[in-house]
């Protein structure tokens, strides 16, 4: 039998998977509106394409200890048999094809894949981990049970605080509201083909945008192993779930000051065909959608002489961000990653 693709994500240190065919889209956690008539498993609702989408606190729904939400979390939009639900997850990992022989649905327990509404569809062996595969039918049914169709969002002007938004600082609330507004604007006005999804990262105090089409995942940098006799832009190797990932510092190629002596904490994992590399960054801020008409092309003189790996600039809030052409930098520029050795 053919392998099935699964979206892999994590809640804390626990890995989970969902059949990729039921995942409609993924976006960073936006502002949500609390609803008083729903169960505690529903963190809030989102106005998405003119419809109210219930968003589950997946931690609470699956019995994990409750933790405050954070800007780095993502929402996975699941659609199954005409029903939709958003799931708040801690970390999106990647999409992997898992063969049927690696999935167990029968153990010494009646709770794995026993009925249509079993939360767990099976357990899968992936690298050195056991992935808990979730049942989309149980998720959408669970959302319907704890979020009745007649429930209405609680307006913040009623004098009762939005309990979801209240856990964030004012500056974080602005980020969440901007994300929600961009989602609403994107869905209401644009032709989706004219939109580009960009990840906003920082390097040396400046903000850059990366096209998500080549971003495989974001990861925290653990132990780095130095590589002898390598150029200064090669930071070293790290173990990413059993795969050796080469970490690269692109600051010099962007005319930015060198990184501090402290080891890097975050990296953007890029997959370009057979090439896999981790580009170290100071932080990952956001994922935004930008219309092609809103991107200004870099002036020819600047682009050719000073910043050949920047393909434009666009507005991000009250500032401007540069669009970084990492595929060209990694495959055609001075920094060419050769994995043949």
N, C-alpha and C positions, 0 to 999 in steps of 0.2 A: 504493500500500500504506500501511497505517496505521503511525504511529510506534510504537516500542517504548520503554518506560520503562527507564532504567538508573540504578542506584545509582552515583554517582561518588564516588571516594575517592582518597587520595594516599598514596604511599610516598615520603617526602621531597618533592622537587619534581616527581615523576613522577605524572601523573594516570592513573587506571585506572577502568574501568567494569565492572559486572556486571549482567546482565539482572535487573530488579527482581523478576521472578516466581520466581527461585530464592533470593532473600534471605528467610529465615524471620524473623530478628530481628537486632537490633543492641544491644550493651551495652558499657559501659566494661570495660576489661581487668580481670578478677578474678584471684584467686589460682589458680594452676595447679599441677599436680603433675607433676614430671619422671618420665619413663619410661626406664629404662636400655636397653631392647631396641629402641628406635626410632631412626630416622635423625635427624641433627641438624636437619633441616627442621622437625621437630615440637617446638614450644616447650614443650608439656606437654599434659595432658588435664584436662578439667573434668567433674565429675559434674553432668549436666544432665538433669533429669526422670528421674533414676534410671539414665541411660545414660551411659557414658563417651564424651565427645566429644573426638576429636583436634583440637588447635588448631595450625595451621601457622604457622611463622615465615615469613610471605609474602615478606619481604625476602630471606631466604636461598633460599627456594624459587624465586624469580624471578631470582636472581643478583645482587641488590643487595649492597653492602657491609654486613656485619653491624654493627648498633648495639644498645646496651643498650635494653631495653624501658623504658617510662615509664608513669606513671599516666594520662596524657592519651590513650593509645592506645585503640582500640576493637576489639571482636571482631565480625566479620560472620559470622553463622551461615548457611551455604549448604546447601540441600537439593536434591539432584538424583537422580532415579530411585531414591528410597528410601535414598540414602546422604547422610550429613551430615558437614560439616567446618567448623571455626571458622577464620577468617582474621584474623590480627592486622594492622591497618592503622594508619597514623599519623593521618590526618585524614579524617573523614567530611565530604563536601562537600554534596551534595544529590541529589535524584532529578530527572532530566531526560528528557523524551521526545526521542528522536533518530530522525529520519526515515531510512528505508533508503538514500536517495540520498546521505546524509552518511557512510555506512559503506563502507569499502573492505575487501574480503576477498581481492582478487587483486592482488598486487604482483609485482615481479621477485624473488620469494623463495618457496620451497615451504613456509615455516614458518607462514604466516598462514592459519588455517582450512583447512589442507590435509587433515587427518585429524581423527577424533573426539577424539584425544588431543593435538592441538596446543594449547599453552597459550594462544595468542592467537587469539581468534575474529575479530578484525578491528580496524581503526583507524577512529575517528570524528572528524569535525571538530566541535568545540564551542567557540563563541566564537572566541578566538584560539589555542586549544590543540588538540593532537591527543591524543585519549583512546585508551589501549590497552584494548580490550575483552577480558576474560578468558573462557576457555572453562570453564564449570562442570564439564563431564564430565572434563576433564583435572585439575581441582583435586581432585575427590572421588576420582578414580582414583589421583592422586599421593599423597593422604593414605593411601589403603589400602595403597599400595606401601611407604611408609616407616613406617607404624604398623600392624603386623600385629594381627589381631583378638585374638590370645592374649597380647599385651603387657599387663603389669600395672603400675600406678603404683608409684613408689618411695616408701615411707613415710619421713617425715623422722625417725622414731624408730629407723631402722636404723643410724644413725650416719653415713650418707652424706647430705650436705646436698642439699636440693632446689635444683638449679642455677638454676631459674627464680626462685625466691624469694630466693636468695642475692644477686642483683644489686640488691636494694632495701634501703633503710635500714629499721630497725625500725618507724618510724612509718608508712612507706609500706606495709610488709607488713600492718599493721593495717587500712589502707584496703582493700587487695586482699582480705584475708580477710573483711572485712565485706561487700564486694561479692559474693563467692562465697556467703556465708551467706545474704544477702538473696535471691540468685537461687534457692538451694535452698529457702528458706522459701517464697518466692513460688510456686514450682512445685509444692511438696508440699501446700500448705494452702489456697490461695485459689481463689476464683472469680475468674478474670482480669478480669471486668467490674467487680469491686469495687476494683481496683488502679489507681493513678495513677502514671505515670512522671514523675518530677520531676528537673530539673537543679538542682544546688546551686551557687550563685554567691555571691560576697562583694562587699559595697559598704560602704566606710567601716568595715571591721572587723567587720561584721555579716553573718550568713549568711541568704540568702533562697532560696526554692524557686520555680522557674518550671515550669509545666505544659509538657511536651514536645509537646503537640498543636499548639502555635503556634510552637514553636522550629524554625526552618528549618535553622540551623547555628550553630556557634561559629567565630569567625574572629579572627585576629590583626589588629590595626589597623596599617595601613601609613601612608602619607602622608595627612594630613588637610588638606583645603582649607577654610579659614574661609569662612563665608557672611555677607556684610555685612548689617547692619540686622536681625539675627535675635535672638530672645530668648536669654537666657543659657543655657537648657537645650539649645539646639541647638549641638552641638560643632562640626559642619562636615560636609563630604562626603568620602567616600573611594571609590576605584575598586575594586569587588569583581568581578573577572573580567569587566570591561567594563560592569558595571552600576553606576550612581551610587547609593551608599547613604548616606542621611542618618543621622548619628550623634547620639544623644540621651543626655543625662545626666539620670537620674530622681531623683537624690539629694534635691533640694529638695522634691519632692513626697512624699518619705518622711520628711521632717524629719531628714535626715542632713546632716552637715557637708559643705561643698563639696569637690570633688576638688582634689588638689594641682595646682600649675601645670604639672607634667609632662604630656606628651600621653598619652592612654589607650593601653593595650596590647592589650586584649581587648574583644570585643563579642559580644553575642547577637543574631543576625539573626532578626527576627520577621516572619512573613508572615501577614497578616490580610486575606484576600480580595485586593484589589488594592493594599493598603497593605504596603509593605516598609520596615522601619526597623531600625537597629542600635542596641541599648541597650548603652552602655559599662559594663563591670564591671571590678572589680579582678582577679578570678580566677574560673575555673570548676573546681570541686572534684570533682564526682561526679554520677552519675545513679543515683537510688534509686527503689524502688517502695514506695508507701505505701498502706495500706488506708484506705478512706474513714472507717472507724470510728476510725482513729488520728489524725484531724485534728480539732483542737478549734476551734470557731468563735470568732472574735474577739468579745469583749464588745461589745454594741450601742453603748454610749457611746464606747468607744475607737474602734470601727470608723467611727462617723459623724463624730467630731470630729477625731481626731488622725491616724488612718491609714486613710482611706477606700479605699485601694487594696490593703489586706491582707485576704485572705479566710479566714485561719485560721493556726493554728500546729501544728507536728508535731515529734516528737522526731527528732533527727539525731545518732546516737552518744550522747554524754554531754551534749549541748546541745539547745536548742530552735531551730527555724528558722521564719521567717515565710513564708507562702505569698503570693507577690506576684501581684496580678491585673493583669498587664501589658496584656491586651486592653482592659480598661476604661480604664486609664490612657492608653493610646495613642489610643483612639477616642472616649471619652466624657468624659474628665476635663479638667482645665485644660490639659493637654498634649495637644493634638489636632494630629496631623501632617497637614498639608494638602499633598498632592503635585500639586495641580492647577496650581500656579504653576511 
